[in-house]
Amino acid sequence: MHQSLTVEQISEVLFNTDPMGTCCKENDCFDEYDNIANAVFESLASGRPTAGAVRDTLIEWFEVESVDPLVIASVVQALESRAQD
Protein backbone atom coordinates (compact mmCIF):
# COMPACT_ATOMS: atom_id res chain seq x y z
CA MET A 1 0.00 0.00 0.00
CA HIS A 2 2.80 2.46 0.80
CA GLN A 3 3.70 2.90 -2.83
CA SER A 4 0.31 4.36 -3.65
CA LEU A 5 0.21 6.89 -0.78
CA THR A 6 2.22 10.06 -0.47
CA VAL A 7 3.39 11.59 2.80
CA GLU A 8 0.77 14.29 2.27
CA GLN A 9 -2.01 11.72 1.93
CA ILE A 10 -0.86 9.90 5.07
CA SER A 11 -0.80 13.21 6.93
CA GLU A 12 -4.32 13.98 5.72
CA VAL A 13 -5.56 10.62 7.01
CA LEU A 14 -3.87 11.17 10.35
CA PHE A 15 -5.34 14.69 10.54
CA ASN A 16 -8.83 13.39 9.80
CA THR A 17 -8.65 10.43 12.18
CA ASP A 18 -6.61 12.29 14.84
CA PRO A 19 -5.48 9.02 16.44
CA MET A 20 -3.78 10.72 19.37
CA GLY A 21 -6.61 13.11 20.16
CA THR A 22 -4.64 16.31 19.60
CA CYS A 23 -7.77 18.23 18.52
CA CYS A 24 -5.94 19.20 15.33
CA LYS A 25 -9.18 19.36 13.34
CA GLU A 26 -10.90 21.59 15.86
CA ASN A 27 -7.85 23.88 15.94
CA ASP A 28 -7.23 23.81 12.17
CA CYS A 29 -3.68 22.50 12.70
CA PHE A 30 -3.46 20.94 9.26
CA ASP A 31 0.25 20.19 9.61
CA GLU A 32 -0.05 18.55 13.05
CA TYR A 33 0.82 15.09 11.72
CA ASP A 34 3.18 16.02 8.85
CA ASN A 35 6.40 14.78 10.49
CA ILE A 36 4.66 11.70 11.82
CA ALA A 37 3.30 10.96 8.36
CA ASN A 38 6.83 11.14 6.97
CA ALA A 39 8.00 8.64 9.59
CA VAL A 40 5.08 6.31 8.78
CA PHE A 41 5.89 6.60 5.08
CA GLU A 42 9.53 5.71 5.67
CA SER A 43 8.55 2.78 7.85
CA LEU A 44 6.18 1.49 5.17
CA ALA A 45 8.85 1.98 2.51
CA SER A 46 11.19 -0.21 4.54
CA GLY A 47 8.66 -3.03 4.39
CA ARG A 48 6.84 -2.70 7.71
CA PRO A 49 3.19 -3.79 7.74
CA THR A 50 0.83 -0.83 7.92
CA ALA A 51 -0.53 -1.47 11.42
CA GLY A 52 2.96 -1.88 12.85
CA ALA A 53 4.28 1.19 11.07
CA VAL A 54 1.45 3.36 12.36
CA ARG A 55 1.51 1.94 15.90
CA ASP A 56 5.27 2.11 16.36
CA THR A 57 5.52 5.60 14.90
CA LEU A 58 2.77 6.97 17.13
CA ILE A 59 4.31 5.34 20.19
CA GLU A 60 7.70 6.80 19.38
CA TRP A 61 6.52 10.32 18.52
CA PHE A 62 4.06 10.67 21.38
CA GLU A 63 6.26 8.82 23.88
CA VAL A 64 3.45 6.55 25.08
CA GLU A 65 3.51 2.89 26.07
CA SER A 66 0.82 1.81 23.60
CA VAL A 67 -1.95 2.97 21.30
CA ASP A 68 -5.46 1.53 21.40
CA PRO A 69 -5.68 -1.27 18.78
CA LEU A 70 -9.08 0.04 17.68
CA VAL A 71 -7.50 3.40 16.94
CA ILE A 72 -4.76 1.71 14.91
CA ALA A 73 -7.38 -0.32 13.04
CA SER A 74 -9.35 2.82 12.14
CA VAL A 75 -6.21 4.54 10.83
CA VAL A 76 -5.22 1.49 8.79
CA GLN A 77 -8.72 1.27 7.34
CA ALA A 78 -8.64 4.96 6.43
CA LEU A 79 -5.19 4.58 4.83
CA GLU A 80 -6.37 1.58 2.80
CA SER A 81 -9.45 3.48 1.69
CA ARG A 82 -7.34 6.52 0.73
CA ALA A 83 -4.97 4.29 -1.24
CA GLN A 84 -7.90 3.07 -3.34
CA ASP A 85 -9.06 6.59 -4.26
Secondary structure, DSSP 8 states (H G I E B T S, - for coil): -GGG--HHHHHHHHHHH-TT---TTTTT-TTTTHHHHHHHHHHHHTT--HHHHHHHHHHHHHT-S---HHHHHHHHHHHHHHHH-
